[in-house]
Amino acid sequence: MKIAVIGTGYVGLVSGACFAEWGHQVTCIDKDMAKIGRLQEGVVPIYEPGLEALVSRNMEMGRLSFSTEPSAAVEQAELVFLAVGTPPRAGYGDADLSYVFQAADEVSHALKDGAVLVLKSTVPVGTADAVERLVGRKRSPGSFFVVSNPEFLREGSAINDFLRPDRVIVGTEEEEAQAPMLALYRRLAEAEVPVLVTKRRSAELIKYASNAFLATKITFINELADLCEQLGIDVNELSLGVGLDHRIGNSFLNAGPGYGGSCFPKDTLALLRTAQDFGVALRIVEETVVANEARKRKMALKVIDAVGGDVEGMTIAVLGLTFKPDTDDMRDAPSVPLIETLQRFGAHIRAYDPAGMPNAARLLDRVEFATDAYECARKADAAVVVTEWDVFRRIDLARLRQTMRSAHLVDLRNLFPRTVAEAAGFLFTSIGRPVALQSAIPATQAVPTRARQVRLSRLGRAFSRQ
């Protein structure tokens, strides 16, 4: 099949390369001439394991090409995918659909009769209807079809997710649009991957509901991790025991500093806005958003408590900046509010990330970037693991300790067993693992420790300087 993909961002580039891998003739189109120029030279502008090799192989096979001009590719394409950005509108939270509508308008005149315009971008319920009305101003009824085909790609494993997905969702009102979509995904159906055909609005909501549920699951285990610390329970045991229930599953039950990335933060906000527009309260999703944002800054206070209640003048080594490993994506990364909060308390930050430092440098001020984890920890007063890169799992903790001025290690991803970290000489703090049990006095009645009193005092002064 001949396919045109509008947009060469994360979703568009991965989708286009994978369609080409299946043997289809794919042209990826973008207005950014510099980006297209790099892609034509085989330079992939995003970090995603295996993507550069996939793009290069299919370019060499003549199945994948890149262009800044949509007309020629769209005129021949049976399927035209819109994979442009839908960022949250500043100050509103709902999805900015201007790029979707602009792209749909620009390709409308070039669509061949019977072509299917496929929304791959994550869009609110009713967007496909709006696109159909927009294109219908220039096209006669029945000369084109609009389909919703949401993506379910995880950064860091996107190629595997595309080629071996859990399911494929095809949202369409017309039987004429089903045939080419089912033909496109026939190999997956033959491999017994569920291909679900729904109404367009159902497909749009499935995407948002899926991400909101996963975000809620992450937030749920993060809050239980705090309870585990007070009860002397290991959250890893809790996650395992709960996740073995097949109705729940063990994915997204790893406690940490909160979710981030390109999907969960903006999609939960967009879902809330849609619900508000229709007068529906989604209280669980609302609380998930609030709790997750609070957790990111709470992690800075956890670091401050770990070092004794005061980080002013200290050097803090931050290991990992991206919101997850195997990506260079810094969007809504927990490292950003953590670093900014520590800086407000007077800490100097040195950071290292295997892929995210160029993007992080555009977001963060007054951060010293290191060449590796050991350089990052040199003469530091504390090391904080924020992202679970494999390079950090394999780190020599004894060597890391030798480079540091003080022995504090705060593991916000539970990469290391306490016994291993302490054997290397660290004063160790992690997430949702037993701490020294207090008496049975409820926390609300307990007398604040000296460390907490110092931290609370500095909290007021730090935020008064904003």
Secondary structure by P-SEA (a helix, b strand, c coil): cbbbbccccaaaaaaaaaaaaaccbbbbbbccaaaaaaaaaccccccccaaaaaaaaaaaacccccccccaaaaaaccbbbbbcccccccccccccaaaaaaaaaaaccccccccccccccccccaaaaaaaaaaaaccccccbbbbbbbbbcccccaaaaaacccccccccccaaaaaaaaaaaaaaaaaccccccccaaaaaaaaaaaaaaaaaaaaaaaaaaaaaaaacccaaaaaaaaaccccccccccccccccccccaaaaaaaaaaaaaaacccaaaaaaaaaaaaaaaaaaaaaaaaaaccccccbbbbbcccccccccccccccaaaaaaaaaaaabbbbbbcccccaaaaaaccccbbbbcccccccccccccccccccccccccaaaaaaaacccbbbbbccccccaaaaaaacccccccccccccccccccccccccaaaaaaaaaaaaaaaac
